[in-house]
């Protein structure tokens, strides 16, 4: 628009015999138009388009519009959450407890790690079922969301036995499965959880061909899309040993946290689980339900940038 305005100014100087009042009037019109265009770009609005017959088409009648793409959360539905006590979401129900403090410290460790290397997408997994990985994933995601002004997405990555949807009473809402099976937009499957300030992408309908869906190629595109929208992405993945699904998820993340449980995880299972992981991406391990007298539930070992190790006890 500014180029048109400059051209008009040059034209005025070259042809002084033209009616000056007409030129000034046109100049003022262009100035107004340029100001309107600048205001619309600054506010993210789009000018109206015209069809072949010259009729105006209001923004929003075409899908998706550029406005929707720049603000993907405009149509995300909200959900008030009140998890049952048995799910142990301590970051919401008992924020002053040692357990909640342990997750806050874990969040601090992760933020420190990302200072030295890219770390946005974190995978939470375990060696076998019933080790508490979903509980860890939810508490960690909520902790990151509550303590920062950054956007955090929790992905229910277990398409065979979803657990997060049950925690938040989401029922059979469409989710990741539907996005991978069809052209369903990921935006329409996101849900904002009021209170923890957290977004979640549920698994959707349980499926028996989970591995085929994850390997279809759509998962990589989906992860790239949500990575542009969120500052942290926590993936609650299936256990490592019984299934091959987690091997696909490992390629989509920068860091892996391994959850083990005292009294459940056997040494040989733990060794096999570690061997199945991409060890260069393994940033820590959590021992769940430790029976040590001075440890209540969790012990966290982390791997720092200098390969040093430490622990956080609850």
JOKA-V102201 format. One record per residue. N is the residue number from 0. RES is the residue in three letters. SS is DSSP state (H for helix, E for strand, L for the rest). PSI is psi in whole degrees, 0 to 359 (* if undefined). NEAR is the number of other ideal C-beta (glycine too) atoms within 8 Angstrom. Layout:
n: {N;N}
res: {RES;RES}
ss: {SS;SS}
psi: {PSI;PSI}
near: {NEAR;NEAR}
This chain:
n: {0;1;2;3;4;5;6;7;8;9;10;11;12;13;14;15;16;17;18;19;20;21;22;23;24;25;26;27;28;29;30;31;32;33;34;35;36;37;38;39;40;41;42;43;44;45;46;47;48;49;50;51;52;53;54;55;56;57;58;59;60;61;62;63;64;65;66;67;68;69;70;71;72;73;74;75;76;77;78;79;80;81;82;83;84;85;86;87;88;89;90;91;92;93;94;95;96;97;98;99;100;101;102;103;104;105;106;107;108;109;110;111;112;113;114;115;116;117;118;119;120;121;122;123;124;125;126;127;128;129;130;131;132;133;134;135;136;137;138;139;140;141;142;143;144;145;146;147;148;149;150;151;152;153;154;155;156;157;158;159;160;161;162;163;164;165;166;167;168;169;170;171;172;173;174;175;176;177;178;179;180;181;182;183;184;185;186;187;188;189;190;191;192;193;194;195;196;197;198;199;200;201;202;203;204;205;206;207;208;209;210;211;212;213;214;215;216;217;218;219;220;221;222;223;224;225;226;227;228;229;230;231;232;233;234;235;236;237;238;239;240;241;242;243;244;245;246;247;248;249;250;251;252;253;254;255;256;257;258;259;260;261;262;263;264;265;266;267;268;269;270;271;272;273;274;275;276;277;278;279;280;281;282;283;284;285;286;287;288;289;290;291;292;293;294;295;296;297;298;299;300;301;302;303;304;305;306;307;308;309;310;311;312;313}
res: {UNK;UNK;UNK;UNK;UNK;UNK;UNK;UNK;UNK;UNK;UNK;UNK;UNK;UNK;UNK;UNK;UNK;UNK;UNK;UNK;UNK;UNK;UNK;UNK;UNK;UNK;UNK;UNK;UNK;UNK;UNK;UNK;UNK;UNK;UNK;UNK;UNK;UNK;UNK;UNK;UNK;UNK;UNK;UNK;UNK;UNK;UNK;UNK;UNK;UNK;UNK;UNK;UNK;UNK;UNK;UNK;UNK;UNK;UNK;UNK;UNK;UNK;UNK;UNK;UNK;UNK;UNK;UNK;UNK;UNK;UNK;UNK;UNK;UNK;UNK;UNK;UNK;UNK;UNK;UNK;UNK;UNK;UNK;UNK;UNK;UNK;UNK;UNK;UNK;UNK;UNK;UNK;UNK;UNK;UNK;UNK;UNK;UNK;UNK;UNK;UNK;UNK;UNK;UNK;UNK;UNK;UNK;UNK;UNK;UNK;UNK;UNK;UNK;UNK;UNK;UNK;UNK;UNK;UNK;UNK;UNK;UNK;UNK;UNK;UNK;UNK;UNK;UNK;UNK;UNK;UNK;UNK;UNK;UNK;UNK;UNK;UNK;UNK;UNK;UNK;UNK;UNK;UNK;UNK;UNK;UNK;UNK;UNK;UNK;UNK;UNK;UNK;UNK;UNK;UNK;UNK;UNK;UNK;UNK;UNK;UNK;UNK;UNK;UNK;UNK;UNK;UNK;UNK;UNK;UNK;UNK;UNK;UNK;UNK;UNK;UNK;UNK;UNK;UNK;UNK;UNK;UNK;UNK;UNK;UNK;UNK;UNK;UNK;UNK;UNK;UNK;UNK;UNK;UNK;UNK;UNK;UNK;UNK;UNK;UNK;UNK;UNK;UNK;UNK;UNK;UNK;UNK;UNK;UNK;UNK;UNK;UNK;UNK;UNK;UNK;UNK;UNK;UNK;UNK;UNK;UNK;UNK;UNK;UNK;UNK;UNK;UNK;UNK;UNK;UNK;UNK;UNK;UNK;UNK;UNK;UNK;UNK;UNK;UNK;UNK;UNK;UNK;UNK;UNK;UNK;UNK;UNK;UNK;UNK;UNK;UNK;UNK;UNK;UNK;UNK;UNK;UNK;UNK;UNK;UNK;UNK;UNK;UNK;UNK;UNK;UNK;UNK;UNK;UNK;UNK;UNK;UNK;UNK;UNK;UNK;UNK;UNK;UNK;UNK;UNK;UNK;UNK;UNK;UNK;UNK;UNK;UNK;UNK;UNK;UNK;UNK;UNK;UNK;UNK;UNK;UNK;UNK;UNK;UNK;UNK;UNK;UNK;UNK;UNK;UNK;UNK;UNK;UNK;UNK;UNK;UNK;UNK;UNK;UNK}
ss: {L;H;H;H;H;H;H;H;H;H;H;H;H;H;L;L;L;L;L;H;H;H;H;H;H;H;H;H;H;H;H;H;H;H;H;H;H;H;H;H;H;H;H;L;L;L;L;L;E;E;L;L;L;L;L;E;E;L;L;L;L;L;L;L;L;H;H;H;H;H;L;L;L;L;L;L;E;E;E;E;L;L;L;L;H;H;H;L;L;H;H;H;H;L;L;L;L;H;H;H;H;H;H;H;H;H;H;H;H;H;H;H;H;L;L;L;L;L;L;L;E;E;E;E;E;E;L;L;L;L;L;L;H;H;H;H;H;H;H;H;H;H;H;H;H;H;H;L;L;L;L;E;E;E;E;E;L;L;L;L;L;L;L;H;H;H;H;L;L;L;L;L;L;L;L;H;H;H;H;H;H;L;L;L;L;H;H;H;H;E;E;E;E;E;L;L;L;E;E;E;E;L;L;L;L;L;L;L;L;H;H;H;H;H;L;L;L;H;H;H;H;H;H;H;H;H;H;L;L;L;L;E;E;E;E;E;L;L;L;L;L;L;L;L;H;H;H;H;H;H;L;L;L;L;E;E;E;E;E;E;E;L;L;L;L;L;H;H;H;H;H;H;H;H;H;H;L;L;H;H;H;E;E;E;E;E;E;E;L;L;L;L;L;L;L;L;L;E;E;E;E;E;E;L;L;L;L;L;E;E;E;E;E;L}
psi: {322;329;320;320;317;319;321;319;319;320;324;322;327;330;80;347;346;162;115;326;322;318;317;322;317;321;315;322;318;322;315;317;321;320;319;318;318;318;320;321;322;324;358;5;165;145;153;143;165;142;187;333;4;8;141;140;116;141;142;346;343;145;132;152;164;330;317;323;325;338;76;346;2;331;14;132;154;153;126;131;141;76;145;150;329;344;350;47;76;333;340;317;338;66;344;2;159;327;314;322;323;319;326;319;323;319;321;317;318;320;327;320;323;354;332;342;159;129;94;319;115;129;130;120;179;175;317;167;166;32;357;19;323;321;319;316;315;313;321;315;316;321;315;322;324;330;358;166;20;156;131;132;131;121;127;95;356;98;348;315;74;138;328;321;324;321;317;13;48;353;220;38;142;147;223;319;313;324;324;336;340;192;20;133;139;332;321;350;351;153;136;125;111;147;289;355;46;142;147;140;101;166;331;207;131;143;151;345;43;316;320;319;316;330;5;344;340;333;318;317;319;317;323;323;309;335;333;343;330;155;329;140;116;124;120;98;165;166;157;314;311;336;157;357;320;332;329;316;326;329;346;358;168;339;151;132;127;126;129;163;124;132;349;310;124;154;316;326;318;317;317;322;316;321;330;346;159;99;332;342;353;114;352;170;146;129;113;141;47;137;9;138;331;19;125;304;318;147;133;123;134;156;112;182;335;15;17;160;148;184;152;121;143;*}
near: {8;6;6;8;12;8;8;12;9;8;9;12;7;6;7;7;3;8;5;8;6;8;12;8;8;9;12;8;8;12;9;8;9;11;8;8;10;8;8;10;8;6;6;7;8;8;6;8;7;7;7;3;4;5;6;6;10;6;9;7;5;7;4;7;10;7;12;13;8;7;8;10;10;7;7;11;6;8;10;6;11;4;10;5;6;4;9;8;12;12;12;10;7;7;8;4;8;7;14;14;9;14;14;11;10;14;12;8;12;14;9;8;14;10;5;5;7;5;11;11;12;17;16;14;15;15;13;12;7;6;14;11;13;12;10;14;14;14;15;16;15;14;14;14;14;9;7;9;2;9;9;16;16;14;12;15;13;13;14;11;7;13;10;16;14;8;11;11;6;11;5;5;10;10;14;15;15;12;14;11;8;5;3;10;8;11;10;8;16;13;14;11;13;8;7;12;7;12;14;14;14;15;14;14;9;8;10;4;6;12;10;7;14;12;8;8;6;9;13;8;8;12;11;8;9;13;10;5;9;12;7;13;14;14;14;15;12;12;14;11;10;6;11;6;15;14;8;12;14;12;6;11;13;9;13;13;14;14;14;14;13;10;5;9;12;5;6;6;11;11;8;10;15;10;6;9;13;7;6;4;12;13;12;12;10;14;12;13;11;11;7;6;4;4;11;7;9;16;12;15;11;11;9;10;6;4;6;6;8;7;7;12;9;11}
